[in-house]
Amino acid sequence: MSRSARSPLLLAGLLAAAGTAHFAAPRQFDHIVPRSLPGSPRTWTYASGAAELALAAGVALPRTRKTAALAAAAFFVGVFPANVKMAVDWRHRPAPQRAAAFGRLPLQVPLVLWARGVAKNAERTA
């Protein structure tokens, strides 16, 4: 299987794993939900987990891959405020935790670019 054929499946796997984690260990995600969002953090945790699972399914299927990959790119941009909140909240934690929280911030860029690349490749093969 070529790298371009594996890429959407790897992205789908990442989204599925992240979505599953939202349901398996929701408490860790509740803490990074921005306070400015209305409602309960748990509701947002479950909603984002469900969105990741739906995006994973969409990216995995060739027929919906382009749209789902573009939606995944938008999703990665949309969850960036949660990563910022985590970095701010963890700024006084021990160095390894602080490094992990701040390290998540620039990781959103390659995730967005990866999802856009999957969408672009889906367009070429359609």
All heavy atoms as an XYZ file, in Angstrom:
938
protein
N       0.852     -1.176      0.000
C       0.000      0.000      0.000
C       0.899      1.240      0.000
O       1.811      1.356      0.809
C      -0.903     -0.021      1.234
C      -1.860      1.144      1.307
S      -2.942      1.123      2.766
C      -4.159     -0.049      2.251
N       0.615      2.155     -0.902
C       1.431      3.366     -1.011
C       1.193      4.298      0.176
O       0.197      4.194      0.889
C       1.099      4.096     -2.309
O      -0.184      4.684     -2.219
N       2.132      5.212      0.325
C       2.029      6.184      1.417
C       0.760      7.028      1.289
O       0.072      7.292      2.269
C       3.269      7.065      1.410
C       3.304      8.034      2.537
C       4.602      8.788      2.550
N       4.341     10.110      3.074
C       5.108     11.132      2.935
N       6.225     11.027      2.267
N       4.798     12.285      3.444
N       0.432      7.435      0.055
C      -0.768      8.258     -0.143
C      -2.043      7.454      0.123
O      -3.055      8.025      0.519
C      -0.793      8.870     -1.536
O      -0.861      7.872     -2.520
N      -1.991      6.151     -0.042
C      -3.159      5.314      0.254
C      -3.276      5.062      1.755
O      -4.383      4.916      2.287
C      -3.068      3.990     -0.498
N      -2.138      5.013      2.455
C      -2.145      4.800      3.907
C      -2.523      6.054      4.674
O      -3.101      5.978      5.752
C      -0.759      4.340      4.387
C      -0.477      2.894      4.220
C       0.785      2.473      4.975
N       1.899      3.396      4.843
C       2.886      3.294      3.956
N       2.905      2.299      3.116
N       3.857      4.182      3.927
N      -2.177      7.210      4.162
C      -2.355      8.464      4.884
C      -3.784      8.696      5.383
O      -3.978      9.018      6.559
C      -1.883      9.636      4.025
O      -1.956     10.835      4.735
N      -4.813      8.506      4.530
C      -6.172      8.705      5.044
C      -6.546      7.702      6.129
O      -7.259      8.046      7.083
C      -7.078      8.529      3.823
C      -6.199      8.423      2.656
C      -4.799      8.242      3.113
N      -6.051      6.481      5.998
C      -6.372      5.464      6.999
C      -5.681      5.764      8.325
O      -6.255      5.540      9.394
C      -5.997      4.080      6.476
C      -6.727      3.667      5.192
C      -6.264      2.294      4.730
C      -8.232      3.708      5.380
N      -4.471      6.289      8.256
C      -3.772      6.685      9.485
C      -4.473      7.869     10.149
O      -4.626      7.902     11.373
C      -2.316      7.019      9.182
C      -1.432      5.836      8.777
C      -0.070      6.320      8.294
C      -1.288      4.857      9.920
N      -4.901      8.833      9.339
C      -5.640      9.977      9.885
C      -6.946      9.496     10.513
O      -7.309      9.918     11.615
C      -5.907     11.015      8.804
C      -6.699     12.252      9.233
C      -5.996     13.013     10.352
C      -6.953     13.157      8.028
N      -7.646      8.599      9.825
C      -8.888      8.042     10.376
C      -8.612      7.313     11.688
O      -9.377      7.442     12.655
C      -9.546      7.105      9.367
N      -7.519      6.580     11.754
C      -7.156      5.874     12.981
C      -6.860      6.831     14.123
O      -7.281      6.600     15.266
N      -6.137      7.901     13.824
C      -5.847      8.903     14.850
C      -7.139      9.526     15.375
O      -7.327      9.657     16.582
C      -4.936      9.999     14.280
C      -4.697     11.173     15.219
C      -3.643     10.814     16.252
C      -4.277     12.401     14.436
N      -8.025      9.898     14.470
C      -9.303     10.490     14.877
C     -10.139      9.499     15.686
O     -10.755      9.871     16.685
C     -10.085     10.964     13.645
C      -9.542     12.227     12.974
C     -10.085     12.354     11.549
C      -9.900     13.454     13.796
N     -10.156      8.237     15.260
C     -10.931      7.222     15.978
C     -10.364      6.993     17.379
O     -11.119      6.879     18.356
C     -10.944      5.912     15.189
N      -9.041      6.952     17.489
C      -8.417      6.758     18.805
C      -8.714      7.944     19.720
O      -9.063      7.767     20.896
C      -6.912      6.569     18.654
N      -8.591      9.146     19.184
C      -8.877     10.341     19.991
C     -10.354     10.387     20.389
O     -10.684     10.686     21.543
C      -8.498     11.598     19.220
N     -11.230     10.071     19.455
C     -12.661     10.070     19.763
C     -13.016      9.046     20.820
O     -13.778      9.326     21.752
N     -12.439      7.875     20.720
C     -12.674      6.822     21.713
C     -12.164      7.254     23.085
O     -12.822      7.018     24.104
C     -11.993      5.513     21.266
O     -12.542      5.127     19.998
C     -12.201      4.401     22.267
N     -11.015      7.912     23.114
C     -10.444      8.374     24.386
C     -11.375      9.360     25.091
O     -11.432      9.387     26.320
C      -9.079      9.017     24.145
N     -12.117     10.147     24.331
C     -13.055     11.100     24.933
C     -14.145     10.390     25.737
O     -14.667     10.947     26.699
C     -13.704     11.977     23.859
C     -12.839     13.102     23.395
N     -11.708     12.901     22.637
C     -12.937     14.437     23.580
C     -11.150     14.067     22.376
N     -11.873     15.021     22.934
N     -14.480      9.183     25.321
C     -15.507      8.417     26.032
C     -14.895      7.514     27.107
O     -15.506      7.288     28.144
C     -16.332      7.584     25.045
C     -17.199      8.430     24.159
C     -16.767      8.804     22.897
C     -18.431      8.887     24.592
C     -17.551      9.606     22.083
C     -19.217      9.691     23.796
C     -18.780     10.044     22.532
N     -13.694      7.021     26.849
C     -13.045      6.113     27.797
C     -12.493      6.848     29.021
O     -12.513      6.312     30.127
C     -11.915      5.344     27.102
N     -12.006      8.055     28.822
C     -11.418      8.840     29.926
C     -11.844     10.303     29.779
O     -11.008     11.173     29.530
C      -9.901      8.714     29.902
N     -13.131     10.579     29.932
C     -13.627     11.934     29.655
C     -13.106     13.007     30.605
O     -12.993     14.179     30.218
C     -15.144     11.794     29.761
C     -15.368     10.606     30.628
C     -14.213      9.682     30.351
N     -12.787     12.625     31.810
C     -12.384     13.626     32.801
C     -11.175     14.446     32.362
O     -11.130     15.658     32.565
C     -12.094     12.921     34.125
C     -12.279     13.824     35.292
C     -12.336     13.032     36.571
N     -11.430     13.692     37.496
C     -10.842     13.126     38.496
N     -11.020     11.855     38.734
N     -10.050     13.801     39.271
N     -10.209     13.786     31.735
C      -9.012     14.511     31.294
C      -9.344     15.547     30.228
O      -8.672     16.571     30.123
C      -7.937     13.558     30.804
C      -8.255     12.854     29.505
C      -7.192     11.866     29.108
O      -6.346     11.490     29.894
N      -7.230     11.427     27.876
N     -10.389     15.309     29.454
C     -10.796     16.266     28.426
C     -11.688     17.363     29.001
O     -11.664     18.495     28.518
C     -11.508     15.542     27.279
C     -10.606     14.581     26.552
C     -10.627     13.236     26.858
C      -9.725     15.023     25.585
C      -9.791     12.343     26.205
C      -8.880     14.154     24.921
C      -8.914     12.798     25.235
N     -12.470     17.027     30.011
C     -13.346     18.028     30.638
C     -12.543     19.233     31.119
O     -13.007     20.369     31.033
C     -14.084     17.437     31.847
C     -15.097     16.366     31.477
O     -15.439     16.229     30.286
O     -15.537     15.650     32.404
N     -11.347     18.984     31.609
C     -10.527     20.052     32.197
C     -10.007     21.053     31.178
O      -9.613     22.156     31.560
C      -9.352     19.460     32.976
C      -9.781     18.660     34.160
N     -10.434     19.211     35.234
C      -9.672     17.339     34.426
C     -10.698     18.266     36.117
N     -10.258     17.118     35.648
N      -9.982     20.681     29.905
C      -9.442     21.611     28.910
C     -10.537     22.311     28.101
O     -10.237     23.098     27.215
C      -8.408     20.935     27.984
C      -9.026     19.841     27.121
C      -7.243     20.408     28.799
C      -8.085     19.313     26.046
N     -11.792     22.026     28.407
C     -12.887     22.720     27.727
C     -12.883     24.177     28.191
O     -12.932     24.445     29.395
C     -14.250     22.049     28.037
C     -15.398     22.873     27.466
C     -14.283     20.626     27.499
N     -12.792     25.117     27.255
C     -12.800     26.533     27.650
C     -14.058     26.879     28.458
O     -15.170     26.471     28.109
C     -12.774     27.280     26.319
C     -12.099     26.318     25.377
C     -12.583     24.954     25.819
N     -13.865     27.631     29.523
C     -14.977     28.017     30.406
C     -16.015     28.881     29.694
O     -17.155     28.963     30.129
C     -14.447     28.761     31.630
C     -13.684     27.896     32.601
C     -13.122     28.746     33.753
N     -12.050     28.092     34.466
C     -10.780     28.046     34.060
N     -10.421     28.620     32.954
N      -9.869     27.417     34.783
N     -15.603     29.540     28.632
C     -16.511     30.437     27.922
C     -17.589     29.686     27.134
O     -18.577     30.296     26.716
C     -15.728     31.338     26.974
O     -15.020     30.555     26.034
N     -17.422     28.388     26.947
C     -18.438     27.619     26.225
C     -19.636     27.359     27.137
O     -19.467     27.029     28.311
C     -17.858     26.293     25.738
C     -16.811     26.397     24.641
C     -16.228     25.026     24.332
C     -17.402     27.013     23.382
N     -20.833     27.501     26.604
C     -22.018     27.257     27.434
C     -22.199     25.769     27.732
O     -21.738     24.919     26.979
C     -23.165     27.778     26.566
C     -22.671     27.631     25.163
C     -21.182     27.857     25.229
N     -22.864     25.487     28.816
C     -23.163     24.099     29.162
C     -22.039     23.426     29.925
O     -21.050     24.038     30.314
N     -22.208     22.143     30.096
C     -21.279     21.352     30.883
C     -20.056     20.949     30.058
O     -20.185     20.586     28.881
C     -22.034     20.121     31.390
O     -21.332     18.952     31.206
N     -18.869     20.969     30.663
C     -17.676     20.493     29.954
C     -17.826     19.052     29.458
O     -17.360     18.715     28.371
C     -16.565     20.611     31.000
C     -17.017     21.705     31.893
C     -18.520     21.546     31.969
N     -18.508     18.210     30.231
C     -18.677     16.810     29.816
C     -19.456     16.717     28.504
O     -19.150     15.889     27.643
C     -19.373     16.016     30.930
C     -19.584     14.539     30.657
C     -18.291     13.738     30.472
N     -17.308     13.920     31.510
C     -17.166     13.140     32.577
N     -17.959     12.106     32.761
N     -16.220     13.394     33.455
N     -20.446     17.578     28.345
C     -21.209     17.587     27.089
C     -20.286     17.901     25.921
O     -20.355     17.253     24.866
C     -22.355     18.619     27.164
O     -23.214     18.258     28.244
C     -23.145     18.671     25.871
N     -19.401     18.883     26.085
C     -18.453     19.243     25.033
C     -17.448     18.123     24.802
O     -17.054     17.866     23.651
C     -17.744     20.554     25.377
C     -18.661     21.722     25.236
C     -19.311     22.391     26.231
C     -19.071     22.338     24.017
N     -20.097     23.384     25.699
C     -19.963     23.379     24.346
C     -18.767     22.108     22.679
C     -20.549     24.202     23.378
C     -19.347     22.926     21.712
C     -20.228     23.953     22.069
N     -17.041     17.449     25.870
C     -16.120     16.323     25.732
C     -16.754     15.230     24.883
O     -16.132     14.719     23.939
C     -15.731     15.770     27.118
O     -14.984     16.774     27.815
C     -14.905     14.502     27.015
N     -17.981     14.872     25.210
C     -18.667     13.831     24.445
C     -18.958     14.279     23.013
O     -18.826     13.500     22.063
C     -19.954     13.406     25.145
C     -19.745     12.562     26.385
C     -20.709     12.525     27.381
C     -18.602     11.798     26.570
C     -20.539     11.743     28.522
C     -18.424     11.024     27.710
C     -19.399     10.993     28.676
O     -19.233     10.230     29.796
N     -19.346     15.541     22.843
C     -19.641     16.047     21.500
C     -18.388     16.028     20.627
O     -18.448     15.618     19.450
C     -20.213     17.458     21.576
N     -17.256     16.444     21.187
C     -16.035     16.439     20.383
C     -15.571     15.003     20.104
O     -15.072     14.712     19.017
C     -14.937     17.278     21.033
O     -14.574     16.765     22.281
N     -15.777     14.103     21.062
C     -15.452     12.699     20.820
C     -16.313     12.101     19.717
O     -15.813     11.388     18.838
N     -17.599     12.405     19.745
C     -18.503     11.916     18.699
C     -18.123     12.507     17.343
O     -18.147     11.805     16.321
C     -19.950     12.264     19.053
N     -17.756     13.782     17.339
C     -17.332     14.418     16.089
C     -16.079     13.733     15.536
O     -15.997     13.466     14.328
C     -17.067     15.904     16.319
N     -15.127     13.430     16.406
C     -13.913     12.753     15.946
C     -14.218     11.370     15.390
O     -13.648     10.963     14.370
C     -12.888     12.671     17.079
C     -12.230     14.005     17.341
C     -11.349     14.020     18.562
O     -11.732     13.433     19.597
O     -10.269     14.623     18.487
N     -15.127     10.655     16.022
C     -15.505      9.330     15.510
C     -16.205      9.446     14.154
O     -15.941      8.653     13.244
C     -16.382      8.602     16.524
C     -15.655      8.167     17.802
C     -16.665      7.660     18.841
C     -14.608      7.109     17.505
N     -17.067     10.426     14.005
C     -17.750     10.639     12.723
C     -16.747     11.044     11.643
O     -16.815     10.557     10.499
C     -18.836     11.702     12.873
N     -15.813     11.922     11.996
C     -14.792     12.328     11.034
C     -13.921     11.138     10.645
O     -13.555     10.986      9.468
C     -13.928     13.449     11.622
C     -14.621     14.795     11.765
C     -13.781     15.742     12.611
C     -14.935     15.400     10.405
N     -13.593     10.282     11.605
C     -12.791      9.086     11.310
C     -13.501      8.214     10.281
O     -12.880      7.760      9.312
C     -12.534      8.292     12.592
N     -14.785      7.999     10.483
C     -15.547      7.182      9.533
C     -15.575      7.844      8.159
O     -15.392      7.171      7.135
C     -16.968      6.965     10.057
N     -15.784      9.146      8.139
C     -15.838      9.863      6.867
C     -14.514      9.844      6.115
O     -14.483      9.673      4.890
N     -13.421     10.000      6.829
C     -12.098      9.982      6.196
C     -11.756      8.577      5.708
O     -11.110      8.409      4.670
C     -11.015     10.521      7.169
C      -9.618     10.253      6.644
C     -11.213     12.008      7.419
N     -12.202      7.569      6.411
C     -11.900      6.183      6.030
C     -12.607      5.764      4.747
O     -12.103      4.909      4.014
C     -12.274      5.233      7.169
N     -13.754      6.364      4.468
C     -14.525      5.977      3.288
C     -14.178      6.861      2.093
O     -14.312      8.085      2.164
C     -16.024      6.095      3.581
C     -16.544      5.196      4.702
C     -17.973      5.564      5.062
C     -16.442      3.743      4.286
N     -13.751      6.264      0.993
C     -13.347      7.067     -0.170
C     -14.427      8.035     -0.657
O     -14.114      9.148     -1.080
C     -13.024      6.017     -1.238
C     -12.637      4.801     -0.457
C     -13.507      4.835      0.783
N     -15.670      7.630     -0.589
C     -16.760      8.476     -1.109
C     -16.921      9.774     -0.329
O     -17.312     10.800     -0.882
C     -18.062      7.675     -1.093
C     -19.135      8.280     -1.971
C     -20.346      7.410     -2.030
N     -21.227      7.883     -0.960
C     -22.246      7.234     -0.494
N     -22.535      6.055     -0.961
N     -22.992      7.739      0.445
N     -16.627      9.751      0.964
C     -16.809     10.938      1.808
C     -15.477     11.541      2.272
O     -15.464     12.485      3.049
C     -17.643     10.574      3.048
O     -17.014      9.494      3.744
C     -19.059     10.178      2.667
N     -14.395     10.991      1.772
C     -13.062     11.363      2.267
C     -12.750     12.848      2.132
O     -12.280     13.481      3.074
C     -12.002     10.536      1.556
C     -10.603     10.810      2.060
C      -9.641      9.759      1.571
N      -9.989      8.503      2.212
C      -9.787      7.306      1.667
N      -9.223      7.205      0.487
N     -10.138      6.209      2.311
N     -12.988     13.416      0.965
C     -12.617     14.821      0.752
C     -13.354     15.734      1.731
O     -12.741     16.556      2.418
C     -12.907     15.248     -0.679
C     -12.559     16.699     -0.926
C     -12.914     17.140     -2.324
C     -12.658     18.623     -2.467
N     -13.226     19.152     -3.688
N     -14.665     15.589      1.813
C     -15.469     16.436      2.701
C     -15.084     16.218      4.159
O     -14.923     17.178      4.921
C     -16.969     16.141      2.499
O     -17.289     16.402      1.125
C     -17.832     16.997      3.390
N     -14.921     14.969      4.543
C     -14.574     14.666      5.938
C     -13.176     15.174      6.287
O     -12.945     15.666      7.400
C     -14.673     13.163      6.198
N     -12.245     15.068      5.357
C     -10.888     15.549      5.627
C     -10.876     17.069      5.780
O     -10.191     17.607      6.656
C      -9.934     15.105      4.521
N     -11.642     17.773      4.959
C     -11.746     19.227      5.119
C     -12.412     19.576      6.447
O     -12.001     20.521      7.131
C     -12.513     19.842      3.944
C     -11.778     19.813      2.605
C     -12.697     20.277      1.479
C     -10.505     20.649      2.654
N     -13.422     18.808      6.820
C     -14.076     19.027      8.114
C     -13.099     18.725      9.259
O     -13.115     19.419     10.283
C     -15.330     18.164      8.231
N     -12.258     17.717      9.090
C     -11.261     17.392     10.116
C     -10.270     18.548     10.265
O      -9.894     18.904     11.388
C     -10.532     16.093      9.773
N      -9.853     19.137      9.149
C      -8.949     20.292      9.218
C      -9.609     21.423     10.007
O      -8.972     22.029     10.878
C      -8.566     20.757      7.813
N     -10.866     21.683      9.724
C     -11.599     22.727     10.455
C     -11.740     22.346     11.935
O     -11.622     23.210     12.817
C     -12.970     22.945      9.824
N     -11.982     21.088     12.199
C     -12.096     20.613     13.581
C     -10.788     20.851     14.335
O     -10.794     21.319     15.471
C     -12.463     19.123     13.587
C     -12.574     18.538     14.957
C     -13.739     18.661     15.691
C     -11.503     17.855     15.529
C     -13.843     18.124     16.965
C     -11.593     17.313     16.793
C     -12.773     17.453     17.521
N      -9.656     20.534     13.697
C      -8.361     20.736     14.350
C      -8.134     22.215     14.678
O      -7.561     22.534     15.718
C      -7.221     20.197     13.485
C      -7.204     18.695     13.338
C      -6.914     18.105     12.117
C      -7.475     17.867     14.423
C      -6.881     16.725     11.978
C      -7.443     16.484     14.301
C      -7.152     15.909     13.070
N      -8.589     23.085     13.811
C      -8.506     24.528     14.101
C      -9.440     24.867     15.254
O      -9.092     25.614     16.167
C      -8.844     25.362     12.848
C      -8.992     26.835     13.195
C      -7.787     25.166     11.764
N     -10.638     24.288     15.235
C     -11.652     24.592     16.251
C     -11.291     24.153     17.660
O     -11.726     24.781     18.624
N     -10.511     23.089     17.792
C     -10.148     22.628     19.133
C      -8.878     23.298     19.655
O      -8.483     23.070     20.799
C     -10.016     21.080     19.217
C     -11.324     20.402     18.871
C      -8.885     20.561     18.356
N      -8.266     24.146     18.845
C      -7.053     24.832     19.278
C      -7.252     25.620     20.576
O      -6.371     25.580     21.453
C      -6.523     25.734     18.163
C      -5.209     26.363     18.478
C      -4.044     25.603     18.484
C      -5.121     27.706     18.783
C      -2.822     26.182     18.787
C      -3.907     28.295     19.086
C      -2.754     27.530     19.087
N      -8.381     26.312     20.783
C      -8.563     27.017     22.063
C      -8.479     26.096     23.287
O      -8.010     26.523     24.347
C      -9.952     27.640     21.936
C     -10.122     27.846     20.462
C      -9.461     26.643     19.838
N      -8.893     24.852     23.158
C      -8.758     23.914     24.277
C      -7.286     23.642     24.574
O      -6.886     23.538     25.739
C      -9.487     22.607     23.976
N      -6.476     23.551     23.536
C      -5.039     23.342     23.744
C      -4.395     24.571     24.377
O      -3.496     24.441     25.211
C      -4.361     22.987     22.428
C      -4.793     21.638     21.911
O      -5.267     20.791     22.664
N      -4.645     21.418     20.626
N      -4.850     25.748     23.979
C      -4.339     26.978     24.585
C      -4.715     27.012     26.065
O      -3.880     27.310     26.928
C      -4.871     28.229     23.850
C      -4.543     29.501     24.624
C      -4.318     28.289     22.434
N      -5.966     26.662     26.373
C      -6.410     26.643     27.774
C      -5.560     25.667     28.584
O      -5.144     25.972     29.704
C      -7.884     26.275     27.875
C      -8.383     26.254     29.327
C      -9.810     25.797     29.409
C     -10.363     25.812     30.809
N      -9.569     25.173     31.831
N      -5.291     24.518     28.013
C      -4.467     23.532     28.716
C      -3.074     24.094     28.992
O      -2.546     23.955     30.105
C      -4.363     22.250     27.893
C      -3.560     21.163     28.541
S      -3.524     19.726     27.440
C      -2.630     18.586     28.450
N      -2.481     24.744     28.000
C      -1.146     25.308     28.182
C      -1.143     26.385     29.268
O      -0.246     26.420     30.112
C      -0.628     25.874     26.860
N      -2.157     27.224     29.269
C      -2.252     28.278     30.287
C      -2.464     27.654     31.666
O      -1.793     28.023     32.642
C      -3.384     29.268     29.948
C      -3.676     30.199     31.112
C      -3.031     30.070     28.700
N      -3.383     26.701     31.751
C      -3.669     26.066     33.043
C      -2.477     25.279     33.581
O      -2.316     25.154     34.797
C      -4.871     25.129     32.931
C      -6.185     25.866     32.745
O      -6.214     27.110     32.895
O      -7.196     25.197     32.434
N      -1.653     24.733     32.712
C      -0.549     23.881     33.124
C       0.783     24.621     33.200
O       1.821     24.014     33.425
C      -0.422     22.699     32.170
C      -1.489     21.670     32.312
C      -2.758     21.835     32.798
C      -1.397     20.297     31.940
N      -3.453     20.662     32.750
C      -2.635     19.696     32.221
C      -0.390     19.523     31.391
C      -2.895     18.357     31.980
C      -0.642     18.187     31.137
C      -1.888     17.607     31.441
N       0.778     25.923     33.065
C       2.041     26.676     33.019
C       2.849     26.585     34.305
O       4.054     26.818     34.288
C       1.787     28.116     32.614
C       1.070     28.955     33.639
C       0.723     30.343     33.083
N       0.016     31.144     34.037
C      -1.293     31.086     34.281
N      -2.041     30.227     33.612
N      -1.846     31.857     35.179
N       2.214     26.231     35.421
C       2.935     26.124     36.692
C       3.168     24.670     37.119
O       3.640     24.425     38.222
C       2.192     26.877     37.803
C       2.027     28.331     37.502
N       3.091     29.191     37.351
C       0.927     29.085     37.288
C       2.655     30.408     37.080
N       1.341     30.364     37.032
N       2.826     23.749     36.271
C       3.043     22.323     36.587
C       4.511     21.960     36.384
O       5.282     22.734     35.812
C       2.147     21.462     35.705
C       0.683     21.600     36.095
C      -0.089     20.443     35.599
N      -1.487     20.544     36.032
C      -2.367     19.622     35.793
N      -2.044     18.540     35.126
N      -3.601     19.768     36.215
N       4.889     20.755     36.806
C       6.279     20.310     36.581
C       6.641     20.361     35.091
O       5.772     20.246     34.216
C       6.284     18.876     37.103
C       5.158     18.834     38.092
C       4.111     19.778     37.564
N       7.919     20.501     34.825
C       8.423     20.701     33.462
C       7.904     19.681     32.436
O       7.513     20.089     31.338
C       9.943     20.732     33.462
N       7.858     18.383     32.723
C       7.376     17.450     31.695
C       5.915     17.708     31.300
O       5.573     17.670     30.116
C       7.530     16.068     32.342
C       8.562     16.250     33.405
C       8.385     17.660     33.890
N       5.063     17.985     32.275
C       3.654     18.268     31.971
C       3.525     19.592     31.224
O       2.751     19.708     30.277
C       2.820     18.304     33.251
C       2.667     16.957     33.896
C       1.933     17.050     35.212
O       2.071     18.017     35.953
N       1.148     16.040     35.507
N       4.277     20.577     31.673
C       4.242     21.885     31.021
C       4.713     21.755     29.568
O       4.108     22.306     28.651
C       5.126     22.860     31.805
C       4.964     24.288     31.413
C       5.664     25.241     32.354
N       7.091     24.974     32.501
C       7.682     24.598     33.623
N       6.992     24.454     34.739
N       8.980     24.381     33.666
N       5.776     20.994     29.351
C       6.302     20.781     28.000
C       5.271     20.078     27.118
O       5.100     20.432     25.945
C       7.591     19.977     28.056
N       4.571     19.100     27.673
C       3.537     18.397     26.903
C       2.410     19.346     26.520
O       1.936     19.329     25.377
C       2.999     17.226     27.710
N       1.998     20.181     27.461
C       0.901     21.111     27.188
C       1.291     22.139     26.125
O       0.526     22.411     25.204
C       0.479     21.817     28.477
N       2.495     22.688     26.236
C       2.938     23.668     25.251
C       3.298     23.003     23.928
O       3.137     23.597     22.866
C       4.105     24.497     25.796
C       3.652     25.590     26.722
C       3.643     25.391     28.097
C       3.205     26.802     26.236
C       3.204     26.379     28.963
C       2.758     27.806     27.096
C       2.763     27.591     28.459
N       3.751     21.755     23.992
C       4.083     21.015     22.778
C       2.887     20.701     21.906
O       3.017     20.552     20.689
N       1.717     20.626     22.512
C       0.496     20.363     21.745
C       0.143     21.517     20.819
O      -0.488     21.313     19.792
C      -0.683     20.120     22.686
C      -0.638     18.806     23.399
C      -1.816     18.657     24.295
N      -3.049     18.606     23.523
C      -4.154     18.025     23.907
N      -4.194     17.447     25.078
N      -5.226     18.009     23.160
N       0.509     22.725     21.197
C       0.101     23.899     20.418
C       0.590     23.851     18.967
O      -0.224     23.943     18.052
C       0.547     25.189     21.121
C      -0.075     25.416     22.500
C       0.524     26.649     23.151
C      -1.585     25.537     22.413
N       1.893     23.689     18.726
C       2.327     23.670     17.327
C       1.930     22.397     16.577
O       1.963     22.375     15.345
C       3.853     23.810     17.415
C       4.204     23.358     18.780
C       3.014     23.690     19.653
N       1.528     21.355     17.291
C       1.122     20.115     16.616
C      -0.173     20.274     15.824
O      -0.442     19.485     14.923
C       0.971     18.976     17.628
C       2.269     18.386     18.138
C       1.997     17.317     19.187
C       3.079     17.800     16.996
N      -0.956     21.291     16.139
C      -2.199     21.497     15.392
C      -1.901     21.827     13.934
O      -2.664     21.454     13.055
C      -3.035     22.613     16.019
C      -3.591     22.294     17.389
C      -4.447     21.053     17.429
O      -4.072     20.062     18.034
N      -5.585     21.083     16.789
N      -0.800     22.521     13.674
C      -0.474     22.912     12.299
C      -0.277     21.690     11.406
O      -0.925     21.587     10.355
C       0.743     23.870     12.259
C       1.180     24.146     10.831
C       0.414     25.166     12.985
N       0.590     20.722     11.767
C       0.714     19.561     10.884
C      -0.566     18.735     10.779
O      -0.831     18.130      9.737
C       1.861     18.738     11.481
C       2.182     19.336     12.794
C       1.569     20.690     12.851
N      -1.382     18.724     11.830
C      -2.654     18.001     11.735
C      -3.565     18.649     10.691
O      -4.189     17.956      9.875
C      -3.352     17.950     13.094
C      -2.714     17.047     14.139
C      -3.408     17.212     15.497
C      -2.759     15.588     13.704
N      -3.643     19.968     10.715
C      -4.463     20.687      9.723
C      -3.921     20.432      8.320
O      -4.684     20.126      7.392
C      -4.501     22.202     10.034
C      -5.119     22.985      8.893
C      -5.251     22.460     11.338
N      -2.609     20.530      8.160
C      -2.004     20.316      6.842
C      -2.189     18.878      6.369
O      -2.414     18.631      5.178
C      -0.524     20.693      6.877
C      -0.237     22.174      7.123
C       1.268     22.413      7.250
C      -0.842     23.050      6.038
N      -2.093     17.924      7.286
C      -2.302     16.519      6.940
C      -3.725     16.311      6.433
O      -3.935     15.700      5.374
C      -2.014     15.670      8.166
C      -2.100     14.175      7.989
C      -2.156     13.471      6.820
C      -2.117     13.217      9.034
N      -2.208     12.125      7.082
C      -2.182     11.939      8.422
C      -2.078     13.295     10.417
C      -2.227     10.763      9.169
C      -2.116     12.119     11.149
C      -2.188     10.872     10.529
N      -4.693     16.825      7.167
C      -6.094     16.659      6.755
C      -6.339     17.331      5.399
O      -7.029     16.768      4.539
C      -7.019     17.226      7.828
N      -5.785     18.499      5.196
C      -5.938     19.176      3.900
C      -5.287     18.367      2.786
O      -5.818     18.290      1.678
C      -5.359     20.581      3.962
C      -6.241     21.519      4.786
C      -5.793     22.944      4.718
N      -5.761     23.386      3.330
C      -5.050     24.406      2.903
N      -4.309     25.100      3.734
N      -5.056     24.746      1.621
N      -4.135     17.769      3.071
C      -3.469     16.925      2.075
C      -4.296     15.703      1.725
O      -4.374     15.321      0.559
N      -4.921     15.105      2.714
C      -5.806     13.958      2.456
C      -6.960     14.399      1.565
O      -7.334     13.707      0.618
C      -6.296     13.331      3.783
C      -7.455     12.369      3.547
C      -5.151     12.635      4.495
N      -7.528     15.560      1.854
C      -8.629     16.078      1.022
C      -8.162     16.323     -0.409
O      -8.861     15.979     -1.362
C      -9.185     17.358      1.637
N      -6.988     16.905     -0.556
C      -6.468     17.204     -1.886
C      -6.214     15.923     -2.681
O      -6.541     15.821     -3.853
C      -5.184     18.022     -1.769
C      -4.735     18.618     -3.088
C      -3.532     19.507     -2.891
C      -4.000     20.795     -2.272
N      -2.962     21.827     -2.210
N      -5.644     14.909     -2.026
C      -5.411     13.631     -2.679
C      -6.716     12.932     -3.037
O      -6.809     12.267     -4.061
C      -4.534     12.720     -1.833
C      -3.078     13.126     -1.866
O      -2.641     13.808     -2.798
N      -2.328     12.728     -0.861
N      -7.730     13.083     -2.198
C      -9.035     12.485     -2.482
C      -9.642     13.124     -3.721
O     -10.289     12.462     -4.528
C      -9.960     12.635     -1.282
N      -9.399     14.409     -3.871
C      -9.906     15.143     -5.033
C      -9.257     14.627     -6.309
O      -9.920     14.452     -7.328
C      -9.573     16.618     -4.840
C     -10.204     17.554     -5.808
C      -9.897     18.995     -5.429
O      -8.810     19.487     -5.826
O     -10.720     19.599     -4.739
N      -7.963     14.330     -6.240
C      -7.221     13.840     -7.426
C      -7.640     12.440     -7.828
O      -7.610     12.101     -8.996
C      -5.731     13.842     -7.133
C      -5.134     15.200     -7.191
C      -3.632     15.119     -7.109
N      -3.214     16.266     -6.305
C      -2.292     16.236     -5.390
N      -1.634     15.130     -5.134
N      -1.966     17.310     -4.720
N      -8.000     11.620     -6.840
C      -8.342     10.235     -7.154
C      -9.828     10.049     -7.428
O     -10.246      8.955     -7.779
C      -7.915      9.298     -5.997
O      -8.579      9.699     -4.793
C      -6.416      9.319     -5.806
N     -10.613     11.103     -7.257
C     -12.068     10.983     -7.479
C     -12.405     10.996     -8.942
O     -11.717     11.423     -9.786
C     -12.793     12.111     -6.760
